[in-house]
Amino acid sequence: MSKTILISGASKGFGKAWTEAFLEKGYNVAATARNIDTLADLKAKYGDAILPLTLDVNNREDSFAAVKKVQEHFGKIDILINNAGYALNGAVEEASEKEARAQFETNFFGTLWLTQAVLPIMRNQKRGHIIQVSSILGIATLPNLGLYNASKFAVEGLTETLSQEVKQFGINVTLVEPNGYVTDIWGNGFNSEPIDAYDGIKKAIAEQENADSFGKTSATVPAIIKLAEAENPPLRLFLGKVALPFAKQTYEQKLATWEEWADVSVAAHG
């Protein structure tokens, strides 16, 4: 039986590439975007197999309504892929309240609303797979992306907890953690008002950038298909060759510090 997949942020980047890949495999796909005109080519090619839905994931009520439409249209939801998100560029001090809240509204709360909306359906089905598109920056951080880092760290904590809660219902949960990819998420125009004091660190980051560190979006397709079809999917899956070495380096440094201060930590127990 063909699987039904609900994916957010399907207008471009990972979302568009994965939507088309699932359609090519013969799956039914409900694809959400703020502007579904971007999905017109897929609708023309795949017809009733794709259900384009206009959705701003920041709106909880609309997110629940969209999930209801998908269930009514296809009769089930086997996989949810929470892909909608963006990156706010800027130092922590530079972020305005509006920018900080907006970053979390989309990256964290948008993920939460769709997750909450599909859970009753998946519990009743006694099966399902929730895939959260996080980032290696939800495991290890980089300067000038503090609010983005924080939003992805929040998604990590939410999802790891969720996996423990819903395993009893036959629901699998996976965090997909890409390293940098050639998408417009990094040059999307979401930039905080700069403060001159941070010019030096921004320059240093720019000088360290290496084109080879950024993967090709199309190369992720086999991995996401394999993940969707896995009987026992992992809790975490890195995408790209940079992510795992970066994570290992970060955790080796953390463990070394924790061990160095272990005596102080234990003494603080009382």
Secondary structure, DSSP 8 states (H G I E B T S, - for coil): ---EEEESSTTSHHHHHHHHHHHHTT-EEEEEES-GGGGHHHHHHHGGGEEEEE--TT-HHHHHHHHHHHHHHHS---EEEE------BB-GGG--HHHHHHHHIIIIIHHHHHHHHHHHHHHHHT-EEEEEE--GGGTS--TTBHHHHHHHHHHHHHHHHHHHHHGGGTEEEEEEEE--BSSTTTTSS-B----GGGHHHHHHHHHH--GGGSB-GGGGHHHHHHHHH-SS--SEEEESSSHHHHHHHHHHHHHHHHHHTHHHHHHTT-
